[in-house]
Amino acid sequence: MTQTDHAPLLENAFALDLREDSYAIEEVAGEVPAYLRGTYYLNGPALFSRGGQKYRHWLDGDGMVCALRFDDGGVTFTNRFVHSTKFTDEQAAGRPLYRAFGTAFEDDRLLRGVALQSPVNVSVYPAFGTLLAFGEQGLPWELDPVTLETRREYSFGDRLNPISPFSAHANVDLDTGELYNFGISFSARRPCVQIYRFSPAGELVYRSRVAIEAPCSVHDFGLSATYVTVYVAPYVLRMEQLMERGATLMDSLDWQPQQGSRMVVARRLDGAQVAQVPIGNAYSLHQINCFEEGGHLVADVIELDRPVYDQYDVPQLFTDVRRAQAVRYVLDLEAERVVERRTLPYRAMCDFPAIDPRLAARHYDDFWVLGISASEHAGRKFFDQLVHQRWSSEEAAIWQAPAGHYLGGEPIFMADPADDRRGTVICQQFDAERQRGAFLLFDAHDVARGPVAELALRRPVHLAFHASFQPEPAGAA
Ligand SMILES: [Fe+2]
């Protein structure tokens, strides 16, 4: 059966001739909010072929970081590849050398025979006075925060090594400057969640281990004032399969919904397990926020009925995607049970939830996601909606991109320092027919009106994943 293509020319976004560059943005339609001062960072998979050999999965492309610096003189754009071990080795060889998440090559290599050499392509966060770029697993890489030049692999003072389980979703507590992260040990006999806490100076405070039933793939975690929350869904990695020649990580993952999902909760103080609460048999890639209220832990997530990684075939993305929805779990940790499960009515496939960072780990109402308008239909599709949802409302505010225009980049919230509610939400737009790239700025509380400013790029860049914003310190020139 021929399927309708709901994302015509999307393949152009995965075959770009990318150059490292830095220039002042000259073409600005609309007005950049005057309060924006600081740097927006974005990371995502960019390079999908080398020496004529192609990567077939969205998670495979080598990471490229983009930055938009907002200052008195305007907006400056910079983009550079993360010059990781994988990138430099393969550039020198002129072909792929390492096995990727969803693509295997003849005679390809695994790191120490057990792990992928990271393409460092998922996220980028300011931390410890520097800038760190992360891949799905493995150590982050330190970049120059201004030029984006790659400095070195960041081993936290040699407390971690290249095969330490370490996820892409490190979480910096903006109040304390501490960094938390987690990783999964995929041992078949003793699988566990490892939790890390680092001091504001980057010293390892603890590394704890919480045993789980099976070696499950987990991508994100949450941080409340007292707890670390990890949504462990039974997407099980069979290590023995991965170590076979020709098998990819994608081939080695099994969805086993009958095993059930659990919210694993540990104490922030020391990483000790507090509870493992059964929460049905769905899947979550990203958490929205979590906080404590009325003696309960509230954990908000984007939930899907099954994993989504098998929908990341390049360039045929999301052909058979299921719906997604925001779900609020209110948990009684002592009784290890769900007190309440609430959902919001927006049910199209959506991802990349973002909140006002000032409300992380606190009671909050608003969040923003990218959505896919053609979710109900089979066939290729991609993100083409910016959606503002509120827990206090059944109505979502939606901005629909024009036909043939696709959105990328977690729609992060850049706060107005003079107003505790106001902010700008930013995402990318790719015009697939004209092959033009832009960044769109929206009034966070009026996204349906459309962008307040559109920053056109000289050359289009890849549709990326996660972003962050480093505000200019108060009083900085
Ligand atoms: Fe993510």
Boltz pocket constraint, residues with backbone or C-beta under 6 A from the ligand:
constraints:
  - pocket:
      binder: B
      contacts: [[A, 122], [A, 168], [A, 169], [A, 219], [A, 220], [A, 285], [A, 286], [A, 465], [A, 466]]
      max_distance: 6.0
